[in-house]
Amino acid sequence: MMMRAQADYSYRNDADVPAFADDRPLIVFDGECVFCSGWVKFALKHDKQQRYRFLAAQTPLGEALYRHYGLHARDYETNILIENGRAFFKSDGSIRMVAGLGFPYSLVKILRLLPRRAADALYEFIARNRLKIAGRQSCMVPTPEQRRRFIT
């Protein structure tokens, strides 16, 4: 499936997407992928401002958001960053996520100089092979302190 561009906060008008707190950036990730869960653990550790909330794609809300944006609700080949009501995917979403962690991670913005097609091709290669690279696991279990940053 292809990602569909949507108006900001368009999910609020989609009856199939349950209401959720969208006052902070939300990262929707494959909760069964070691690679993706590793990224979430990294973000939790380095997100000193606690900007991000997290949502496993395998939840009803996660699946609804994937469908809303025209993505396959069971083939999680891109994380979704929802920030200020707008969704970002693939390399753009990843660069924004890392940059949002603050300095020195914000230096990743230099990758925006790469042509989008090349950056997305690299992202897609890693996404397609992420389970071969890192494998599957059961969903990440956040600590009690981290749990409040997850939407379930």
Secondary structure, 3 states (H helix, E strand, C coil): CCCCCCCCCHHHHCCCCCCCCCCCCEEEECCCEHHHHHHHHHHHHHCCCCCCEEEECCCHHHHHHHHHCCCCCCCCCCCEEEECCEEEEHHHHHHHHHHCCCCCHHHHHHHHHCCHHHHHHHHHHHHHHHHHHHCECCCCCCCHHHHCCECC
